[in-house]
Amino acid sequence: MERRSTFAEQLRTELNRRGLGVRTLARMIAPENVNSTRVLIHKWLREEHSPSAASRVAVARALGLPPEFFLDDDDDEEEESLPALLQKLASHPDMRPFAMALYAEVSR
């Protein structure tokens, strides 16, 4: 049976492919809160913390990937609509501006 790539492996691959660092990705996701976002990304990459489906969508969108790029069959939240995921993301004060911008983009 083939082992599936983890979110950390997928994210690391995408960052390397684009030549991006963690700080740059943090700035892309939450420019108003780069430091705490950077710490969170490091935890994801070290697999110390598993990102929510809403966070996975935010990372995908920041990298210009389809919203479902980092979602997998094991995500409990996968069945939720993109607006529902963005609403969850917006419930985190640091991510609210990013979620609002994404919502405006996907609502067009």
N, C-alpha and C positions, 0 to 999 in steps of 0.2 A: 504494500500500500504506500502510495506516494505521500510524503509529508508536505503539508501546505506551509507556505511562507507565513511568518508572523508579521504583524503590523510593523514591528521594529525593523525587520529585514526589508520589508517593502519600502518603508520610509527611508531607510539608509540607502537603498538602491536608487530611489528617486532623487534624493539629495546629491548623491555622487554623480548621477547621470547629468544633473543640471549644474554641478559645481557649486552648490549652495551649502552654506554652513547653518548651524542651528540658530545663531543670532539673526541671520537673514530671514530664515523661515519664521522665527518669532515675530520679527518686524512685519512680515507679510500677513501674519494671522492677526496680530493685535498690536499695531504700532504705538498705541497709548500705554501699553503695559509689556514691553519687550522682556524685561528681566524675569518676571514670574512666568511668562510664557516660555522663555528659554529654559528655565529650570524644569518645567513640566515636560517639554520635548526631550530633554536629557533623560528624565525618568522613563519616558516611553521607549527611548532607544536602548536603555539598559534593562528594559522589561521589568522595572520596579513598579510600574503603574500601567494599567491598561486603559487606553482612552475610551471614552464613551462613543457611541455611534455618532452623536452630534459633533464631537471633537474630530472624529475621523472625516466627517463630511467637511468640516472647516479646513482641515489640512489639505484635503483633495482640492477643494475650491481655490485655496491659496496657491496651490501648485498648478492650477489650470487644468486639473483632471476632472473627469466626471464625478459628481457627488458620491456615487456608490463605489468608487475605485477601491477604497480601503475597507469597505464593508464585506463581511463574509457570512456564511450560513450560521455561524455560532453567535452572531450578534443578536441578543434578545430584542434590541430596539430596531432591527432591520425592517420589520414590517411597517414601521411608522413612515408617514409621508415626510418629504423634505421639509415642508413648513413646520411640521411638528418637531422635527429634529432641530431646526433653527430656533424654534421657540425655547426648547430646552437649553440650547447654547446661549441664547439671549438671557436666560435666567442667571447666568454667571456674569456679574458686573464687569469683569475684565474683558469678556467676550461680546458684550452687548452691541457695541458699535459695529464690530465685524459681522455679527449675525444679522443686524438690521440691514447692512449694505448687501449681504448675500440675499436676504429675503427680497429686497427691492430688485435685485438683478434677476432672480428666478421668477418673480411675479410679472415681469414685463411680457 
